[in-house]
Every structure is written in C-alpha cells, then in structure tokens.
Amino acid sequence: MTAVLKGTFYHTAVNREDFPCVGDFVFLQYNENGASSIAKLLPRRSKFSRADYSGHAVGYVKTILEQVVATNFDYVFIVSSLNWDFKVSRIMRYLTQAWQSGSQPVVILTKADLIPDFSAPLAEVQKIAPNVPVHAVSSHTGSGLDGLSEYLQPGKTVVFLGMSGVGKSSLLNALMNQEVMTVKAIREDDSRGRHTTTHRQLFMLPSGAMVIDTPGMGELGLFGADDGISAGFNDVEELFTQCRFNDCRHQTEPGCAVLAALDDRSLAPEHWERYLVQKRENKFVDDKSGSLMNKRAWQKSIAMRHKGKKGGNKK
C-alpha cells in the first residue's frame, strides 16, 4: 500500500537514519480511502551503513554523513564475481561493515561457470575470513544454488551487497525462479557490468525468505566500523596484547609482537596493511561525522524537552 510519513517525523527526526529505510518495521495508520500514514519507526535489530561524502573528494569533504542502506536482516550476502574484477581487499571491506551491522556475512562468488578452476580465489577468501561461509555459484547453470537454501528459510531476510556487474540481479532472478530484475551484459574490455539496480527493493522468495537488493557500490565508505574492524582483524589486535609496551605504535619499538610476526611471516604484510588502511579511514570518518552527530543529538534533546513541556501544559 502507499504510505506517507506523519508530520511528527519531520519535527523529531534529527538525522537521516531516523527516517524509515528498506527493511524497517513501522507502525502504520491505515487509510482505506487514500495514503496511509507511517506513525512510528520500530527499533532496528541490524543495520548496514556506509559513509556518505556527499559527492566530495576525500581532501575536500567537511562533513561525512551516515547512509543507512538496509535494516533488519539476518544475513549479508557479499556478492563478488569470479572474473577479472575479483578483489580480496574489496571483499574485506564489505566483511567489516557486515560484522559491524550485527548479522552473519556470507560470501557468494558468482559466475562459477566461466572459471575452469576457482579453487584459488575460494582459498583466498577462506584465508582472510576463516569463519565466514563461502559459496561459488552460477546463476546461469544453477550450480551451487542449493547450498544457499540454509539461509533462505521462511521469515529470514538477506541483503545483497556488491559492485555493479557482479551478478546480484542474475542471482536474484535465479532464486525467484523468474526474471524480476533486468540483466545487462558485462563489458568485454574490463569484465565489469553496467548498472542494473538503481534503487533498493525488497523481494519475497518462493521459500518465504526475503531479499533486499541494493545498487552496486563502487566504493564502500566505512562508517562507525570499530567493532567490525576488530571482528575482521582479531588476529592482529590479539598481537597488541603481547607487545612489551602498552602504548606500542608497532613501528620501531623493542618487544613489538606485530613486528616480530611480520618478520617471521606469521602475519602477512598485506593483512597488516589492510588493517591500517581501514583504521585510518574509520578514524577520518569518525572525526568528520562526530561533531555533526553530537550537534544533532543536542538539537534532538532540546526538541524533545520542548515537546514535553508543551504536553505538560495541557489541561
């Protein structure tokens, strides 16, 4: 049904994340003669967010906003194709935000029918995320799709995340047993697909599970991802507890467990570098968004107190 926000949303909502998003549960005031009203947003049990630079380059951005992509899901399907565009570093970024969201990530490697042997990329993903399920599938032949049935149970919700052209639309069509999304051919020169999904949608699968399909994200900006980074790099942060000094910077200090692990190759240099990159980016985003969030929280508290006083004067 068609519904609009009640006017109270615009008076009490301070941030964009205070408004309903795909996947949200709401209280609805039904109107059989026209548009119904969304009266209240219910608490979210999971949330996937990304940093919104508002079109600015990193060096010019002044304020970074939170963009809520999807809510109230049980699994995050991180979709990546097995063609030339396969990148472990990109999958790692999606994993960080998936862990931050509070739900279970699952890596789906698509277009398995185009690769004679996909054991190497499969092993790469399993190495960076040993506790995350990884499935190689082909939407064209149906290979590997049966392995996804354990997640697609009645009442469960899955969100699809990935770049354009990785096969999210084809995978959704295969799971729906009908063409609900238009599929465009990939470009032969760089193995990338053209944009197909332009907005977020929720679909009910024949199994009774629900899928939230999202547009392709060329760059996934981390937002408030401290817990997600810790979950994805717990092996790195475990080394910090073994350093001789509590304030070790892991650069030249004696007794540094990180430097020792890099030296004996028990810690891969690329894994350490990915950790540093994500920590630097997350700190940058926190610094650029923190002051605005504090200001908006203060404004919201003032508005709520004002509303309470008005209510208390009624007789």
C-alpha positions as CSV (number, residue, x, y, z in Angstrom):
1,M,0.0,0.0,0.0
2,T,1.0,3.6,-0.4
3,A,2.0,5.4,2.8
4,V,3.5,8.7,3.8
5,L,5.3,9.9,6.9
6,K,3.4,11.6,9.6
7,G,4.4,15.3,10.2
8,T,5.9,14.4,13.6
9,F,8.8,12.6,11.8
10,Y,9.9,16.0,10.5
11,H,9.8,17.6,13.9
12,T,11.5,14.9,15.9
13,A,13.9,13.3,13.4
14,V,17.4,14.8,13.6
15,N,19.5,12.5,11.3
16,R,18.7,10.8,8.1
17,E,18.9,7.5,9.9
18,D,15.9,8.5,11.9
19,F,13.7,8.0,8.8
20,P,12.4,4.6,7.6
21,C,14.7,2.6,5.3
22,V,14.2,-0.6,3.3
23,G,13.8,-3.4,5.8
24,D,12.3,-1.3,8.6
25,F,9.2,-2.3,10.5
26,V,6.8,0.6,11.2
27,F,3.5,1.3,12.9
28,L,1.0,2.1,10.1
29,Q,-2.2,4.1,10.5
30,Y,-4.3,2.5,7.7
31,N,-6.4,4.6,5.4
32,E,-8.6,2.7,3.0
33,N,-9.6,5.8,1.1
34,G,-6.1,7.1,0.4
35,A,-2.5,7.1,1.5
36,S,-1.9,5.5,4.9
37,S,0.4,7.2,7.5
38,I,3.7,5.8,8.9
39,A,3.4,6.8,12.5
40,K,6.5,5.3,14.2
41,L,9.7,3.5,13.3
42,L,10.4,0.4,15.4
43,P,13.8,-0.4,16.8
44,R,16.3,-2.0,14.4
45,R,18.0,-5.3,15.2
46,S,20.6,-4.9,12.5
47,K,21.7,-2.1,10.2
48,F,24.1,-1.7,7.3
49,S,25.5,1.8,6.9
50,R,28.1,3.4,4.6
51,A,29.8,6.8,4.7
52,D,28.3,9.4,2.5
53,Y,30.9,12.0,1.4
54,S,28.1,14.0,-0.4
55,G,29.9,13.9,-3.7
56,H,33.1,15.5,-2.3
57,A,36.6,14.1,-2.8
58,V,38.4,12.9,0.4
59,G,40.6,16.0,0.5
60,Y,37.7,18.4,0.3
61,V,35.0,16.8,2.4
62,K,34.0,18.8,5.6
63,T,31.2,16.6,7.0
64,I,30.5,12.9,6.4
65,L,27.0,11.6,6.9
66,E,25.7,8.2,7.6
67,Q,23.7,6.5,4.9
68,V,21.6,3.6,6.1
69,V,21.5,1.1,3.3
70,A,19.3,-1.7,4.8
71,T,17.9,-2.8,8.1
72,N,16.5,-5.8,10.0
73,F,18.3,-8.6,8.1
74,D,19.8,-11.9,9.2
75,Y,22.4,-12.5,6.6
76,V,24.6,-10.2,4.4
77,F,25.3,-11.8,1.0
78,I,28.6,-10.2,-0.1
79,V,28.4,-10.9,-3.8
80,S,31.6,-10.9,-5.9
81,S,32.2,-12.4,-9.3
82,L,35.0,-14.8,-10.2
83,N,36.0,-12.8,-13.3
84,W,38.8,-10.3,-13.6
85,D,37.2,-7.9,-11.1
86,F,37.7,-10.2,-8.2
87,K,39.5,-8.4,-5.3
88,V,40.0,-9.7,-1.8
89,S,40.6,-6.3,-0.4
90,R,37.1,-5.1,-1.5
91,I,35.5,-8.2,0.0
92,M,37.3,-7.5,3.2
93,R,35.8,-4.0,3.4
94,Y,32.3,-5.5,2.9
95,L,33.1,-8.0,5.6
96,T,34.0,-5.3,8.0
97,Q,30.7,-3.5,7.6
98,A,28.8,-6.8,7.6
99,W,30.3,-7.6,11.0
100,Q,29.5,-4.1,12.2
101,S,25.9,-4.5,11.2
102,G,25.4,-7.3,13.7
103,S,24.4,-10.0,11.3
104,Q,26.1,-13.0,9.7
105,P,28.2,-12.4,6.5
106,V,28.2,-14.9,3.7
107,V,30.5,-14.5,0.7
108,I,28.9,-15.5,-2.7
109,L,31.3,-15.9,-5.6
110,T,29.3,-15.8,-8.8
111,K,29.9,-16.8,-12.5
112,A,31.5,-20.0,-11.5
113,D,30.6,-21.5,-14.9
114,L,33.0,-19.1,-16.5
115,I,36.0,-20.2,-14.5
116,P,37.6,-23.7,-15.1
117,D,39.1,-23.8,-11.6
118,F,38.0,-21.4,-8.9
119,S,39.8,-23.1,-6.0
120,A,42.4,-20.3,-5.8
121,P,40.0,-17.4,-5.2
122,L,37.9,-19.6,-2.9
123,A,41.0,-20.3,-0.8
124,E,41.9,-16.6,-0.7
125,V,38.6,-15.6,0.8
126,Q,38.7,-18.5,3.2
127,K,42.1,-17.4,4.3
128,I,41.1,-13.8,5.2
129,A,37.8,-14.9,6.8
130,P,38.1,-18.5,8.0
131,N,34.8,-18.4,10.0
132,V,32.7,-17.0,7.1
133,P,30.8,-19.3,4.8
134,V,31.9,-19.0,1.1
135,H,29.9,-20.3,-1.8
136,A,30.8,-20.5,-5.5
137,V,27.6,-20.4,-7.6
138,S,26.4,-20.0,-11.2
139,S,23.1,-18.3,-11.7
140,H,23.2,-19.5,-15.3
141,T,23.6,-23.2,-14.7
142,G,22.2,-23.3,-11.1
143,S,25.4,-24.8,-9.8
144,G,25.9,-24.2,-6.1
145,L,22.5,-22.5,-5.5
146,D,21.2,-25.4,-3.4
147,G,23.9,-24.6,-0.9
148,L,22.2,-21.2,-0.2
149,S,18.9,-22.8,1.0
150,E,20.0,-23.0,4.6
151,Y,20.0,-19.2,4.7
152,L,16.8,-18.7,2.7
153,Q,14.4,-20.0,5.3
154,P,10.9,-18.6,5.9
155,G,11.0,-15.4,7.9
156,K,14.7,-14.8,7.3
157,T,15.9,-11.7,5.5
158,V,19.1,-11.4,3.3
159,V,20.7,-8.2,2.0
160,F,22.7,-8.4,-1.3
161,L,25.8,-6.2,-1.4
162,G,28.4,-5.9,-4.1
163,M,29.6,-3.8,-7.1
164,S,27.7,-3.4,-10.3
165,G,28.1,-6.3,-12.7
166,V,28.9,-9.0,-10.1
167,G,25.7,-10.8,-10.8
168,K,23.3,-9.7,-8.0
169,S,20.4,-9.3,-10.3
170,S,21.0,-12.7,-12.0
171,L,21.3,-14.4,-8.6
172,L,18.0,-12.8,-7.5
173,N,16.3,-13.9,-10.7
174,A,17.6,-17.5,-10.2
175,L,16.3,-17.6,-6.6
176,M,13.0,-16.1,-7.6
177,N,12.5,-18.6,-10.4
178,Q,11.5,-15.7,-12.7
179,E,13.0,-12.5,-14.2
180,V,12.2,-9.8,-11.7
181,M,15.4,-7.8,-12.4
182,T,16.8,-6.7,-15.8
183,V,20.2,-8.2,-16.5
184,K,22.7,-6.4,-18.8
185,A,25.8,-7.9,-20.4
186,I,29.2,-7.1,-19.0
187,R,31.7,-5.1,-20.9
188,E,34.3,-7.3,-22.5
189,D,37.2,-4.9,-22.1
190,D,37.2,-4.7,-18.3
191,S,34.9,-7.6,-17.3
192,R,32.6,-5.2,-15.5
193,G,28.8,-5.0,-15.7
194,R,26.7,-2.0,-16.4
195,H,24.5,-0.6,-13.7
196,T,21.2,-2.5,-13.4
197,T,19.8,-1.9,-9.9
198,T,19.2,1.8,-9.3
199,H,17.4,1.7,-6.0
200,R,16.8,-0.6,-3.0
201,Q,14.0,-3.1,-3.1
202,L,12.6,-6.0,-1.0
203,F,11.5,-9.2,-2.6
204,M,9.7,-12.3,-1.2
205,L,11.3,-15.5,-2.4
206,P,9.2,-18.6,-3.1
207,S,10.8,-20.2,0.0
208,G,9.3,-17.5,2.3
209,A,12.6,-15.7,2.8
210,M,13.1,-12.0,1.8
211,V,15.9,-10.4,-0.1
212,I,16.9,-6.7,0.0
213,D,18.6,-5.9,-3.3
214,T,20.9,-2.8,-3.3
215,P,22.5,-0.8,-6.1
216,G,26.1,-1.6,-6.9
217,M,28.6,0.3,-4.7
218,G,31.8,1.3,-6.4
219,E,33.4,2.5,-3.2
220,L,32.1,1.3,0.2
221,G,32.9,4.1,2.7
222,L,33.3,2.6,6.2
223,F,31.1,4.2,8.9
224,G,31.4,3.6,12.6
225,A,33.2,0.4,11.9
226,D,35.4,-0.1,15.1
227,D,33.7,-3.3,16.1
228,G,33.6,-4.6,12.6
229,I,37.4,-4.0,12.1
230,S,38.1,-5.7,15.4
231,A,36.0,-8.7,14.3
232,G,37.7,-9.0,11.0
233,F,41.2,-8.4,12.3
234,N,41.0,-10.1,15.7
235,D,44.3,-11.9,15.0
236,V,46.0,-8.6,14.5
237,E,44.6,-7.0,17.6
238,E,45.4,-10.1,19.6
239,L,49.1,-9.4,18.9
240,F,48.8,-6.0,20.5
241,T,48.3,-7.6,23.9
242,Q,51.6,-9.4,23.5
243,C,53.7,-6.2,22.9
244,R,56.1,-5.2,25.7
245,F,54.7,-1.7,26.0
246,N,51.0,-0.9,26.3
247,D,51.5,2.2,24.1
248,C,53.4,0.4,21.4
249,R,53.0,2.0,18.0
250,H,54.2,-1.1,16.2
251,Q,56.9,0.8,14.3
252,T,60.3,0.5,15.8
253,E,59.6,-0.3,19.4
254,P,61.6,-3.2,21.0
255,G,59.5,-6.2,22.0
256,C,56.7,-5.4,19.5
257,A,54.7,-8.6,18.7
258,V,53.5,-7.2,15.4
259,L,57.0,-6.5,14.1
260,A,58.0,-10.0,15.2
261,A,55.1,-11.6,13.5
262,L,55.8,-9.6,10.3
263,D,59.4,-10.7,10.5
264,D,58.6,-14.4,10.8
265,R,55.8,-14.1,8.2
266,S,53.1,-15.4,10.7
267,L,51.4,-12.0,10.0
268,A,51.1,-11.3,6.2
269,P,52.2,-7.8,5.3
270,E,49.1,-7.3,3.1
271,H,46.8,-8.3,6.0
272,W,48.5,-5.7,8.3
273,E,48.3,-3.0,5.6
274,R,44.6,-3.7,5.1
275,Y,44.1,-3.3,8.9
276,L,46.0,0.0,8.9
277,V,44.1,1.4,5.9
278,Q,40.7,0.6,7.5
279,K,41.7,2.0,10.9
280,R,42.9,5.3,9.2
281,E,39.7,5.6,7.1
282,N,37.4,4.9,10.1
283,K,39.2,7.5,12.2
284,F,38.9,10.0,9.4
285,V,35.2,9.3,9.1
286,D,34.6,9.4,12.9
287,D,36.4,12.8,13.1
288,K,34.3,14.2,10.2
289,S,31.0,12.9,11.4
290,G,31.3,13.1,15.2
291,S,30.8,16.8,15.7
292,L,27.7,16.9,13.5
293,M,26.3,13.9,15.3
294,N,26.8,15.5,18.7
295,K,25.2,18.7,17.5
296,R,22.2,16.9,16.1
297,A,21.8,14.8,19.3
298,W,21.8,18.0,21.3
299,Q,19.2,19.6,18.9
300,K,17.0,16.5,19.3
301,S,17.2,16.5,23.1
302,I,16.1,20.2,23.0
303,A,13.2,19.4,20.7
304,M,12.1,16.5,22.9
305,R,12.3,18.6,26.1
306,H,10.3,21.4,24.3
307,K,7.7,18.8,23.2
308,G,7.5,17.5,26.8
309,K,6.9,21.0,28.2
310,K,4.1,21.6,25.7
311,G,2.5,18.3,26.6
312,G,2.7,19.1,30.3
313,N,0.8,22.4,29.9
314,K,-2.3,20.7,28.6
315,K,-5.3,20.6,31.0
